[in-house]
């Protein structure tokens, strides 16, 4: 009887942990860099969620994904992609830019 009780408790704990790890999976968004511009330039995301940004540089030249508000700076080689994890975010606007082409490579993430 005691072994069945312990098995039930261990099984319940395992299910809770499995559910917690599943619930914590980040939401995936894709940003593209083309002609030295981010597409889309505005990305609306939910608050309080972990986010996974896949940034694909379709240009032959390198670019950076940089954001002071998000505290991120990552190089994206030409014709390649990177992954950046952010969040959970509070409501607000988080600007980002490409350091090599700051006049054209600009965007923002709006958390609401």
C-alpha positions, 0 to 999 in steps of 0.5 A, a space after each residue: 500500500 505504501 509503495 502505491 502511495 509513493 508511486 502516485 506522489 512521484 507520478 504526480 510530481 513528474 506530471 507537474 514538472 513536465 507541465 511546468 517545463 511545457 508551459 515555459 516554452 518561449 513563443 517564437 517570432 521571426 525577424 528578417 533583415 532585407 535591404 538593411 531593414 528589419 521586417 517586420 519593423 514592428 512586432 507586437 508580443 504578449 506581456 509576461 511571456 518568454 520570447 524566442 526571436 529568430 533573426 534571419 539576415 537575407 543580405 550578403 553583409 553582416 548586421 547587428 541586432 542591438 537594443 539598449 532597452 532589451 540589453 541585447 547585442 548580437 551579430 548576424 553574419 550575412 546570409 545566416 540567422 541567429 536566435 535571441 531569447 528575451 522576456 518576459 517583458 512588461 508592457 511597453 515599447 522596446 526599440 532595436 536597431 542594426 548598428 551597421 545601418 542604423 538609419 534604415 535597420 530600425 524596429 520596435 517590439 511592443 509588449 501589450 
